[in-house]
Amino acid sequence: MNDHVYKQIELTGSSTKSSDDAIRCALERASHTLRNLDWFQVTEIRGHMKDGNIAHWQVSLKVGMRLED
C-alpha cells in the first residue's frame, strides 16, 4: 500500500550549542522510544540570554510518525 497515515506529536529540544543541535537532540531522543519517525517541522525557535549572549536554544517541532498497518 502506497498511502500513509501519520500521527503528529510536538517536541521541544534544547541545546547550549545551536538551534540545529537542539533539533538533533529532540529527534535523536524521540527515536529511542518512537518508531517510524518520517518528518519534522520547526514551529518555534527561542532562546535564553545571559550577560548579553545566547546561553541556551529551545526549538519546538511537530514530528510525523507513520502509522503501521
N, C-alpha and C positions, 0 to 999 in steps of 0.2 A: 504494500500500500504506500502511495507517494504522498498522501495528505497527512499532515501532522496537526496535533492539538498541543498547545503549550499552556503551562501554568506559570504565572508571574509571581515573583517574590521581590521584596525590597531589602537591600542590604546597605550598610554603611561601613566602608573601610576607612582605616586611618593609618597615617604614616608621618614620621618626622622628616622623611626624605623628600617626597614629591607627591603630587596628585596621582601621577601614573602608578607610583608604588602603592598608594592607598587602594587603587583599583585592583592591582595584582594581589594585594593582601586579602581583600574581600573575596575575590574569585577563587584564590587558592584555598582559603579556609572553607568556603562553601563546597568546594569539590571534594573535600574529605567526607562529607556526610550526605551530599545530594548527588543524584545521578542525572545523566542526560542534560547537563547544562549546555545550551546551544548558543545563546546570545546575551548581550547586556546593553543597556542604555544608561548613560550618565544623566542623572536628573538634577543633581545639585553638587556644587563644589564650594566648600567653605574652609576656613582655617582659623587657627588661634595664633595670636601675636604675643610676643614677649619682647620688651625693650625695642620695639620698632621693627622686629624681624619676624618672619614666619617661623613659628615654633612647631606647628602641627597642622597637617592637612586632613580634612574629612571629605570623603566623596560618597554620595548616595547614588545607588544604582538600582535599576529594575533588571532582573535576571529572568530569562525564559528557560524553562525546563520542558523538554519534550515528554509528553505522557506516553507511557508504554502501552502497547496493545493488550 
